[in-house]
Amino acid sequence: MRRFRFEDPGFQAAFAAFVDERRETPEEVDAIVRDVIAAVRGEGLEALLRFAREFDKVELNEQSIRVSPEEIEAGAAACPADVHEAIAFAAERIRRYHERQRPADQRFTDDAGVELGWRWGPLDAVGIYVPGGRAAYPSTVLMNAVPAAAAGVGRIAMVTPPGKLQPAVLAAAKAAGVTEIWRVGGAQAVAALAYGAGPIRPVDKIVGPGNAFVTAAKRRVYGAVGIDALAGPSEIVVVADGANNPDWIAADLLSQAEHDPAAQSILITDDEAFAAKVEAAVEAQIATLSTGETAETSWRNHGAVVIAPLEQSPPLVDLIAPEHVEFAVAAPEELAERVRHAGAMFLGRHAPEAIGDYVAGSNHVLPTSRAARFSSGLSLYDFLKRTSFVKCDPASFAALAPATVALAEAEGLPAHARSAAIRMGQG
């Protein structure tokens, strides 16, 4: 964990260098992913079954690779009652939040008499990647599938690495409207969703976070299918004054550090004594976490404490362009209004980022690795597409045609020009 002081000479350069440090994947991952994708495209189901034996140490066949409806029902029924209720509670809040994002179709006639407009429609099929590994992630299922279902996507195919499917994950899939679940993970799962493999039919878009191999695979299949984003390690910035409980702020920092050894947690505060208390609280809490080893590695290698006037925090946040930022201060809106680049903002002392991860309703699939400078979190819009339309009668066509001919001829495209000119009776 590193400490920076705004008043120190060289602060700007040193902090910018820290922000620019790579927490990304080694380049050799891409070479492995390239070969996996080529195998799935060439061999289909046979490659998936071979990779399951090689990577996941499980034997699957054309039937067992799919999670049956009976397994989903039994698994969901085994979910503890309190978790089942929490899933239903979260799903409903996520659904309501995303339904408010639904855009309106438009149709209008302009001054030239041309009818113009656009309409929105859902994608036909979406693939959702749900990680296995360190933990079960019912929240990932909800955050990816509920907006797709709310948008009207008819087929929602979920892939997740082979192994025991946790009841909470199956309960979330059922609540969210997932239509099929496949026991396949890694780059091979992304390839199967993109190109099809045996019983797995291709989809139109792939969403959901995964490890370095999944991210590299999404990068490679983009164009054949759409993707949501290239997810990097999680990150949080907490802007806090000395009036906070240091244990609360420490817990917020660790809520991201425990995700991944490459995750990043940064505290910005104007109170150096408070910063020391937070650091001590972080150390104490790490010792109590089952994820302590991961959290400690993240905090030691990528964490930071910045001592700076709070009014300087918005430009610092913009430089980081973090996935999450908390403003745990008395007047959070005043600072938040000055921030341009952040995936999600949490305002006030009682709005920890963890609330957004689960039940607030906003989406937790957010831009990482400074991508908040140019992209947004997952939303209803990711599962909709817009089609525009144009309608002309003879009079409105006559108003547009001369300029069309002039521009087409200027670009050296005579057939374009002719398609307008011929309707004007010209050649």
Secondary structure, DSSP 4 states (H G I P E B T S, - for coil): -EEEETTSTTHHHHHHHHHH------THHHHHHHHHHHHHHHHTHHHHHHHIIIII-----TTTTEEPHHHHHHHHHTS-HHHHHHHHHHHHHHHHHHHTTPPPPEEEE-TTS-EEEEEEEE-SEEEEE---TTS--HHHHHHHHHHHHHHT-SEEEEEE-SSPPPHHHHHHHHHHT--EEEE--HHHHHHHHHH-BTTB---SEEE----HHHHHHHHHHBTTBEES------EEEEEE-TTS-HHHHHHHHHHHHTT-TT-EEEEEES-HHHHHHHHHHHHHHHTT-TTHHHHHHHHHHH-EEEE--GGGHHHHHHHH--SEEEEESSSHHHHHTT----SEEEESTT--HHHHHHTSSS------TTGGGT-----GGGGEEEEEEEE--HHHHHHHHHHHHHHHHHTT-HHHHHHHHGGGT--
